[in-house]
Amino acid sequence: MKKLVYLLMILVAMSMLIIAAPPEKVEQTVIKLILFDGSQWGETFSPKEYANFYMLAGTDNIIIPTKTKVYYWPITQEYMADYYDQNEELEGTLEVYHGNKLIKKVEKEDYSFAYPQGYYGGRPELRGGEAAKEAAVTYQKEVEAYYGRVMAYQEAMDEYRIALDKFWENPEAYKGRETEIPKEPSQPDYPVFYATEAQRGYILNLEPGTYTIQIEGQPESKRTVSVFNPRRAGPGFEIRPEQKWTMPLNSNEIKETVYISGKQTMYLTPYNGLEVNMYKYSKLQKLPSVSSGRGGEMVYFWMQLDYINDAKLQVLKDNQLIDEVDLKKWYVQQTADAALGYEIIEFNPVELGERPPSFEGYKVDLDGTGRYSFRLVDAEGKVITESERLVRSIGSQSRFFAFLLPLIPILVGILIWVWRSSLSASEKGTDKTSTPQAV
Amino acid sequence: MKKQQRPYRAIAITAMARRELRSTLFNVGIYIAIALGLCVASFLLYNYVGSIQENGVLVLPSSFTYTRYLGGTIPSPEPMQVPLKWAVYIGAIYITLSASMAISRERDQGTLEVLFYGPVDSVSFVIAKFVEQILAFAVILFFYVLYFVFMSRVSNFALSMGFVKMLLLSLLLAGCMAAFGMFLSSLSRKVKTSVILFLVFTIIFISVPLVHSFLMAIPQDEVKGALSIARQTTSYLNTLVTWVSPFAYLDRGATAIELGSVAEFVKSLLFSLVYTIILTIGSIGIFNRKGVRR
């Protein structure tokens, strides 16, 4: 019995060892990739097992050849880089070959990501060279200015508290002097501009095609780059019917028609869209994963990118402009009684306090008659390419006829069958139509 | 000698095709096929209308685009094109079934040998059968056009040049399907064998792309292990089917219409023609080798 217990203990200990076994790390030169996906930059890397990586054409991307430790993580079936263990960036000139021809030499430079409209608003911008340092300095100055405002606010608050104490000592004394009653200072505004610290890398921007890159004289850094264009691009719309605001529909391209039934109110939120190859785009986002993009070599899909918030929406009826709408924030409010229901009201921060808006969009009311269309126009009134959508109202009798019409060919068939039967009977069963004859 | 042969062939082809077409039109089968096609189209249109009435709004087509070859099978811009495509599939399946029995039935019944005592040779026989299938499909399309024009009026669903292009493509699909059916028919001596072959291939041609598109619709994060391998396997199979399946040639054209690419559209027409010619020549070759006797 004791032997059995010991045996079990050894087995348990061994199984624990197996679970705790760390993956084997191998030192190799990888390419750290910070790639543009159409609206922002995401990070992945190219180990030697995935020596072919993907990039969008005509966009700035960051390439950083690095010596690090790589291991395979079976749980998620992907290669991982342990930059904490080893992170030695390679120096030198990056050579770009198209076929055997050297087409470009790229030097390492400073880069940073700037967010002019704040980290959570608008697209980031990649700044290279001196501009990267300037962006970092600008952000630093913004932060310092903010601290200055915070200090001033603190001082103002201290003075306010003293003045308030004085006020409470004898409030009656302020009768007729209401303007002298101390007022609470307003909180300082947060800095809007944000930029990451300047780092160093190779900024690569290529036309569609297949290229080979490597650091001059360092063949271990050699990789193949497949640069691709999106198949189509253009503004898309999230379309929220008023009665189902939580279930928006997407319209990604100009050829799509919006069908409505009767009178409708819709909320339209425009965004930038890209139609891309699923395999290439998945690899662009996550290269060293076995499952990423697998089977998607011939699949295209639309990627919904960032929202468009600097345009107006024009609504046309029978090709005549009937309305021009601004983008507004909306708040969905439950109705006051016990029954289920809601109403969508314009977002008003004064009334709603710290509650955030439910969504942003253009409100469009359609009466369900005539032919409508809508389109986006920029600040100068120019129609944004590919932003137009047709709206059609469907007929109410469609379902009835959808039932009825398939019966007609059957009716024709029955008539022919009856006619042929009568013909066969009159000809005593002779069928002239079914047996082939020599010509 | 050759100059005399041509008119005889033309006469034989015309006479046989006319006779076969008459026989087809006087049978109930073609009307059942048309009705089935319209039922599927009606089912889709019924769902579209129902969905619009329930939700108030519907965007057609859906956003996810499933692609084959260099373009893809994309739900078309007008709601009429998707029902048309499925109706055309059913019509084309009927044509393939009919074509797959065309040679084997005659051989099986022994009428082929009798036929060849007249001024009929393998070329005129196969081409006559092929022409008859195309004409029968044109009749099917005629019913479809009437249906869709009427439904467009009633429902207000758009019909445009894309629809007309789809009709043209459909005729070429019928060519591919008829050629494919004839090819199967020429391979087998028994009707039963050719019907079985037809069923097997049709199921493969339709199910492989459907299964692949179903697997590809699963979100990337949920695709692990066997599912991931299944995705890759169906992707390979789908690539193969893309070149072998006559349905794929319609899909290519549909993609070209969707992308508005004239070059791709013309290319898809050419591919369909090449496919049809290769299989028709193959059918004649196999027919010659197997002979006319049972």
Contacts between the chains, C-beta under 8 A, distances in Angstrom:
chain1	res1	chain2	res2	distance
A	77	B	224	7.2
A	77	B	228	7.7
A	231	B	259	7.7
A	232	B	259	7.7
A	236	B	63	8.0
A	239	B	57	6.0
A	239	B	59	6.4
A	241	B	55	6.0
A	241	B	56	4.3
A	241	B	57	4.4
A	242	B	56	7.6
A	243	B	55	7.9
A	243	B	56	5.7
A	244	B	55	6.0
A	244	B	56	7.2
A	247	B	55	7.5
A	249	B	55	7.9
A	249	B	57	6.3
A	249	B	58	6.9
A	249	B	59	4.7
A	250	B	59	6.8
A	250	B	63	4.7
A	251	B	59	4.5
A	251	B	63	7.7
A	252	B	63	4.9
A	255	B	77	3.7
A	255	B	258	7.2
A	256	B	59	5.4
A	256	B	60	6.6
A	256	B	61	6.5
A	256	B	77	6.3
A	257	B	59	7.4
A	257	B	60	5.9
A	257	B	77	6.9
A	257	B	78	7.0
A	257	B	79	7.8
A	257	B	158	6.0
A	258	B	57	6.4
A	258	B	58	7.6
A	258	B	59	5.5
A	259	B	48	7.5
A	259	B	52	5.0
A	259	B	57	7.1
A	259	B	58	4.9
A	259	B	59	7.5
A	259	B	60	6.2
A	259	B	79	7.3
A	259	B	157	7.5
A	260	B	52	7.0
A	260	B	56	6.4
A	260	B	57	5.4
A	261	B	52	4.8
A	261	B	53	4.7
A	261	B	56	5.8
A	261	B	57	7.8
A	262	B	56	7.7
A	264	B	56	5.2
A	264	B	57	6.2
A	266	B	57	6.1
A	275	B	65	7.0
A	278	B	216	7.2
A	282	B	220	6.4
A	290	B	228	6.9
A	291	B	220	7.3
A	291	B	223	5.3
A	291	B	224	6.4
A	291	B	228	4.4
A	292	B	220	6.8
A	293	B	220	7.9
A	294	B	223	7.0
A	294	B	228	5.2
A	294	B	231	5.1
A	294	B	232	5.2
A	294	B	235	7.8
A	295	B	212	7.2
A	295	B	215	6.6
A	295	B	216	6.1
A	295	B	228	7.8
A	295	B	231	3.1
A	295	B	232	5.0
A	295	B	234	6.6
A	295	B	235	3.9
A	296	B	216	6.2
A	296	B	231	7.7
A	296	B	235	7.6
A	297	B	235	6.1
A	298	B	67	5.2
A	298	B	68	5.8
A	298	B	69	6.8
A	298	B	72	7.2
A	298	B	235	7.0
A	298	B	238	7.0
A	298	B	239	7.1
A	298	B	242	7.9
A	299	B	65	7.8
A	299	B	66	6.1
A	299	B	67	5.3
A	299	B	72	7.7
A	299	B	216	5.2
A	300	B	65	5.0
A	300	B	67	4.6
A	300	B	72	5.8
A	301	B	63	7.6
A	301	B	64	5.6
A	301	B	65	6.1
A	302	B	63	5.2
A	302	B	64	7.7
A	302	B	65	7.2
A	390	B	158	7.7
A	392	B	156	5.4
A	392	B	157	7.5
A	392	B	158	6.6
A	393	B	156	6.4
A	394	B	49	5.9
A	394	B	52	5.3
A	394	B	53	7.7
A	394	B	155	5.5
A	394	B	156	5.3
A	394	B	157	7.0
A	395	B	154	5.3
A	395	B	155	4.9
A	395	B	156	5.0
A	397	B	154	5.4
A	398	B	45	6.7
A	398	B	46	7.8
A	398	B	49	4.6
A	398	B	151	7.0
A	398	B	154	5.4
A	398	B	155	3.8
A	398	B	157	7.9
A	399	B	46	5.6
A	399	B	49	5.4
A	399	B	50	7.0
A	401	B	150	7.1
A	401	B	151	6.4
A	401	B	154	5.0
A	401	B	155	7.9
A	402	B	42	4.1
A	402	B	43	7.9
A	402	B	45	5.1
A	402	B	46	4.5
A	402	B	49	7.2
A	402	B	151	7.0
A	403	B	42	6.8
A	403	B	46	7.5
A	405	B	38	6.0
A	405	B	42	6.6
A	405	B	147	5.5
A	405	B	150	6.9
A	405	B	151	7.1
A	406	B	35	5.1
A	406	B	38	3.8
A	406	B	39	4.6
A	406	B	41	7.9
A	406	B	42	5.3
A	407	B	35	7.3
A	409	B	31	4.6
A	409	B	32	7.9
A	409	B	34	4.0
A	409	B	35	4.4
A	409	B	38	6.6
A	409	B	143	5.8
A	410	B	31	6.2
A	410	B	32	7.1
A	410	B	35	4.6
A	412	B	31	5.5
A	413	B	28	4.3
A	413	B	30	7.7
A	413	B	31	2.9
A	413	B	32	6.4
A	413	B	35	7.5
A	414	B	28	7.6
A	416	B	25	7.7
A	416	B	26	6.1
A	416	B	28	6.9
A	416	B	31	7.3
A	417	B	28	5.2
A	420	B	26	5.9
A	433	B	22	5.9
A	433	B	23	4.8
A	433	B	26	4.9
A	434	B	23	6.0
A	435	B	111	7.1
A	436	B	16	7.7
A	436	B	19	7.0
A	436	B	20	7.5
A	436	B	106	6.5
A	436	B	111	5.3
A	436	B	115	6.2
A	437	B	19	7.6
A	437	B	115	7.7
A	438	B	114	5.9
A	438	B	115	5.2
A	438	B	117	5.9
A	438	B	118	3.7
A	438	B	120	7.1
A	439	B	11	7.5
A	439	B	12	5.2
A	439	B	15	4.6
A	439	B	16	6.0
A	439	B	115	7.7
A	439	B	118	5.2
A	439	B	119	6.6
A	439	B	120	6.1
